[in-house]
């Protein structure tokens, strides 16, 4: 048990956290063409909510030492129940009033890492499942392009 946190998790050494934080701060942000076309389909009122929240998320992600720092602030989680979602680290964040939008992203490792926004949709069970599948396919393509 970790005496500082009271949990069974080991804390990363400070130098490792500092290094990880510096990499996050220099992270490149990319938008998949499919993301761009999906966001272009939203009315201006929705974009006035989605775009600033995405910018806030990017800022918070860069300032976070680990992904767990984001869980308290954002509804940010790994995609479950889809083949390859874990392998390609596809994540979902909920945006907007009543969290009615879903944005899907992946962060490719590297120095600096690269955050790819893959898809954004309005919350709807059928739409969200299809969007998750598209996001996973797009993440797979981006990761495989690394070689």
Secondary structure, 3 states (H helix, E strand, C coil): CCCCCCCCCCCCCHHHHHHHHHHHHCCEEEECHHHHHHHHCCCHHHHHHHHHHHHHHHHHHHHCCCCHHHHCCCCEEECCCCCCCCCCCEEEEEECHHHCEEEEEEEECCCCCEEEEEEEEECCHHHHHHHHHHHHHHHHHHHHCCC
